[in-house]
Amino acid sequence: MSTAFEPPPVAPRTGRVVTVVRLVLGAVGLAGIGWGVVGVRDDPFLRDRVGLAKWLVGGLLLHDAVFAVVVFVVGALVMRVRPGPPAWVRRTVLGGLAVGVAGTLIALPALLRPLPTQNPSVLPLDYADGLAIVWSVVVAGTALVVGWRYARGRGRG
């Protein structure tokens, strides 16, 4: 007999190794943020700090108002498709899609910037080719994860 209320599943316990890895990764992330802030603050060529602030706030708003919403809606729709591939395959593909879209958002300002610039060293690389490489690696990595799980026998359930 099922009840109207079922308690949520208990979160799995994590060991000390996972806790240490999380702390180390968090510390590395904070150090990277600090390094970036100090670099921006001390850069003698960065004169338009207001423009930088607008770009950073715009990126945050673009992420929260567009990217996160699109990923959530697409994820919810894909996970409700019946019949379809197993849920773990859909979750893996959605993870790859999120990584690829995040890479696209990072490259987007460089791709949309009008060329040529006054300073030729501003965009010394071909961002379109780089973005194609990022998407290729994401697709290949996602396919490898799905294939590896199938090969290990986890693809049946």
C-alpha positions, 0 to 999 in steps of 0.5 A, a space after each residue: 500500500 503506497 502512501 501519499 507521502 514518501 520520504 526522499 531517499 537518503 543522500 549517500 554518505 561520502 568518505 574522507 577522500 571525497 571530502 578532501 578532494 572537494 576541499 582541495 578543488 574548492 581551494 584551487 578554485 578560490 585561488 584561481 578567482 583571487 589570481 584573476 581579481 588581482 590580475 585585473 586590479 593590477 593590469 595597467 592596460 585595463 582602463 575601462 573597468 566599468 565596461 568590464 563590470 558590465 561584461 561580467 554582470 551581463 555574463 552572469 545574467 546571461 547564464 542565470 536567465 538564459 543558459 540555466 533556464 534552457 538547460 533545465 527545460 530541455 533536461 526536464 523534457 528529455 527525461 520525460 520522453 517515453 519510450 527512449 534510451 535509459 535515463 542514465 544515457 539521457 543524463 550523460 548526453 544532457 551533461 555533455 550538452 551543458 558542457 558544450 553550451 557553456 563552452 559556446 557561451 565562453 567563446 561567444 564574445 570573441 566570435 561576435 567581436 567585429 574584426 579587425 581590431 585596433 590591437 592585432 594581438 586581441 584575438 590571435 587565435 581562430 575561435 571558430 576552429 577552437 569552438 569546433 574542437 571543443 564540441 568535438 571533444 565533448 561529443 567524443 567524450 560523451 560517446 566514450 562514457 556511454 560506450 564504456 558503461 555499455 561495455 561494462 554491462 551497466 547499460 542494461 539497467 
